[in-house]
């Protein structure tokens, strides 16, 4: 078992479905990284999500 305090994820702002999955898992959107990557030759922004140990609720 990993003894982590924080897990972080990033998703392209153009993929709302990925953001919904992270939010369903309990992740909180913490910010936007502007023009941080290039996807298919197009500059893109990313959303940063975080999940802290104290916020995690394991499935019943």
N, CA, C and O of each residue as an XYZ file, in Angstrom:
240
protein
N       0.835     -1.179      0.000
C       0.000      0.000      0.000
C       0.886      1.250      0.000
O       1.892      1.312      0.707
N       0.502      2.225     -0.790
C       1.247      3.475     -0.846
C       0.770      4.408      0.261
O      -0.429      4.526      0.516
N       1.708      5.058      0.903
C       1.389      5.977      1.991
C       1.420      7.410      1.442
O       2.295      8.202      1.793
N       0.452      7.727      0.578
C       0.425      9.022     -0.092
C      -0.465     10.004      0.657
O      -1.461      9.619      1.269
N      -0.094     11.263      0.598
C      -0.942     12.313      1.162
C      -1.714     13.034      0.070
O      -2.769     13.613      0.328
N      -1.189     12.998     -1.152
C      -1.806     13.742     -2.248
C      -1.620     13.003     -3.565
O      -0.565     12.429     -3.835
N      -2.672     13.034     -4.377
C      -2.612     12.520     -5.746
C      -3.024     13.686     -6.642
O      -3.977     14.403     -6.337
N      -2.310     13.870     -7.737
C      -2.589     14.975     -8.653
C      -2.835     14.432    -10.049
O      -2.225     13.447    -10.465
N      -3.742     15.091    -10.770
C      -4.049     14.713    -12.152
C      -4.199     15.976    -12.978
O      -4.550     17.036    -12.459
N      -3.930     15.852    -14.268
C      -4.146     16.956    -15.200
C      -4.964     16.428    -16.366
O      -4.816     15.276    -16.774
N      -5.836     17.292    -16.902
C      -6.625     16.920    -18.065
C      -6.765     18.122    -18.990
O      -6.791     19.268    -18.541
N      -6.854     17.850    -20.258
C      -7.045     18.892    -21.267
C      -8.395     19.566    -21.017
O      -9.393     18.884    -20.783
N      -8.433     20.892    -21.066
C      -9.678     21.618    -20.809
C     -10.746     21.336    -21.862
O     -11.921     21.641    -21.654
N     -10.345     20.759    -22.983
C     -11.312     20.461    -24.051
C     -11.996     19.117    -23.856
O     -12.902     18.773    -24.615
N     -11.578     18.353    -22.853
C     -12.190     17.036    -22.616
C     -12.966     17.055    -21.306
O     -12.477     16.611    -20.267
N     -14.176     17.574    -21.380
C     -15.030     17.704    -20.197
C     -15.335     16.350    -19.564
O     -15.508     16.266    -18.348
N     -15.403     15.295    -20.362
C     -15.703     13.963    -19.811
C     -14.613     13.521    -18.838
O     -14.914     12.927    -17.802
N     -13.368     13.801    -19.154
C     -12.270     13.439    -18.253
C     -12.371     14.213    -16.942
O     -12.118     13.667    -15.868
N     -12.738     15.475    -17.038
C     -12.901     16.296    -15.839
C     -14.026     15.731    -14.971
O     -13.892     15.682    -13.748
N     -15.128     15.305    -15.582
C     -16.252     14.731    -14.829
C     -15.838     13.459    -14.099
O     -16.255     13.235    -12.963
N     -15.028     12.631    -14.735
C     -14.556     11.398    -14.093
C     -13.736     11.734    -12.853
O     -13.948     11.150    -11.789
N     -12.809     12.664    -12.984
C     -11.983     13.052    -11.837
C     -12.847     13.601    -10.703
O     -12.630     13.270     -9.538
N     -13.821     14.435    -11.041
C     -14.690     15.016    -10.019
C     -15.548     13.948     -9.342
O     -15.795     14.027     -8.139
N     -16.004     12.952    -10.103
C     -16.773     11.843     -9.511
C     -15.923     11.046     -8.526
O     -16.441     10.484     -7.561
N     -14.626     11.001     -8.774
C     -13.705     10.281     -7.890
C     -13.324     11.106     -6.657
O     -12.644     10.609     -5.760
N     -13.763     12.363     -6.617
C     -13.489     13.196     -5.464
C     -12.390     14.224     -5.652
O     -12.082     14.975     -4.726
N     -11.794     14.270     -6.833
C     -10.747     15.251     -7.101
C     -11.341     16.658     -7.140
O     -12.497     16.845     -7.520
N     -10.540     17.639     -6.745
C     -10.953     19.040     -6.734
C     -10.123     19.788     -7.767
O      -8.899     19.668     -7.799
N     -10.804     20.567     -8.617
C     -10.066     21.369     -9.597
C      -9.362     22.492     -8.863
O      -9.996     23.276     -8.156
N      -8.048     22.571     -9.032
C      -7.228     23.526     -8.295
C      -6.725     24.678     -9.150
O      -6.289     25.700     -8.619
N      -6.780     24.525    -10.450
C      -6.293     25.619    -11.282
C      -6.171     25.241    -12.737
O      -6.477     24.118    -13.138
N      -5.721     26.193    -13.513
C      -5.547     26.024    -14.953
C      -4.105     26.324    -15.321
O      -3.547     27.346    -14.921
N      -3.520     25.433    -16.077
C      -2.195     25.669    -16.651
C      -2.430     26.163    -18.076
O      -2.859     25.409    -18.949
N      -2.145     27.421    -18.290
C      -2.433     28.020    -19.587
C      -1.378     27.644    -20.621
O      -0.175     27.750    -20.382
N      -1.868     27.203    -21.776
C      -1.012     26.869    -22.919
C       0.177     26.011    -22.513
O       1.316     26.297    -22.882
N      -0.096     24.964    -21.756
C       1.003     24.154    -21.221
C       1.374     22.963    -22.092
O       2.394     22.320    -21.844
N       0.575     22.656    -23.101
C       0.945     21.525    -23.954
C       0.456     21.749    -25.384
O      -0.345     22.643    -25.658
N       0.957     20.924    -26.266
C       0.551     20.967    -27.665
C      -0.065     19.622    -28.007
O       0.563     18.576    -27.844
N      -1.309     19.662    -28.485
C      -2.033     18.447    -28.856
C      -2.375     18.553    -30.335
O      -3.086     19.467    -30.752
N      -1.860     17.609    -31.129
C      -2.082     17.619    -32.580
C      -1.749     18.972    -33.206
O      -2.481     19.464    -34.065
N      -0.643     19.564    -32.770
C      -0.183     20.822    -33.328
C      -0.912     22.053    -32.805
O      -0.633     23.167    -33.249
N      -1.844     21.873    -31.866
C      -2.625     22.986    -31.319
C      -2.274     23.203    -29.852
O      -2.244     22.256    -29.067
N      -2.009     24.452    -29.488
C      -1.696     24.778    -28.095
C      -2.959     24.588    -27.263
O      -4.054     24.971    -27.673
N      -2.785     23.986    -26.082
C      -3.933     23.648    -25.254
C      -3.673     23.970    -23.789
O      -2.533     23.933    -23.325
N      -4.750     24.286    -23.063
C      -4.690     24.485    -21.618
C      -4.996     23.169    -20.909
O      -5.599     22.266    -21.490
N      -4.576     23.069    -19.651
C      -4.893     21.897    -18.825
C      -5.477     22.351    -17.497
O      -5.136     23.414    -16.978
N      -6.361     21.528    -16.961
C      -6.853     21.731    -15.607
C      -6.050     20.835    -14.682
O      -5.742     19.695    -15.029
N      -5.712     21.340    -13.517
C      -5.005     20.573    -12.495
C      -6.010     20.196    -11.416
O      -6.757     21.042    -10.923
N      -6.020     18.918    -11.055
C      -6.898     18.391    -10.011
C      -6.055     17.784     -8.907
O      -4.978     17.246     -9.164
N      -6.539     17.868     -7.689
C      -5.844     17.254     -6.567
C      -6.824     16.515     -5.668
O      -7.995     16.881     -5.568
N      -6.328     15.473     -5.019
C      -7.111     14.710     -4.051
C      -6.211     14.464     -2.847
O      -5.161     13.831     -2.961
N      -6.632     14.972     -1.694
C      -5.862     14.814     -0.465
C      -6.354     13.599      0.320
O      -7.522     13.218      0.238
N      -5.450     13.007      1.072
C      -5.795     11.833      1.881
C      -7.026     12.098      2.749
O      -7.912     11.248      2.842
N      -7.086     13.270      3.385
C      -8.186     13.564      4.302
C      -9.519     13.742      3.577
O     -10.574     13.707      4.211
N      -9.484     13.932      2.249
C     -10.705     14.075      1.469
C     -11.181     12.770      0.852
O     -12.324     12.674      0.405
N     -10.318     11.769      0.825
C     -10.621     10.487      0.184
C     -11.633      9.690      0.996
O     -11.504      9.546      2.212
N     -12.629      9.183      0.306
C     -13.605      8.289      0.915
C     -13.579      6.985      0.138
O     -14.023      6.923     -1.008
N     -13.064      5.964      0.762
C     -12.959      4.666      0.105
C     -14.364      4.123     -0.154
O     -15.271      4.340      0.650
N     -14.546      3.416     -1.275
C     -15.855      2.831     -1.583
C     -16.268      1.849     -0.469
O     -15.435      1.140      0.096
N     -17.556      1.832     -0.177
C     -18.076      0.935      0.890
C     -18.084     -0.499      0.439
O     -18.484     -1.382      1.198
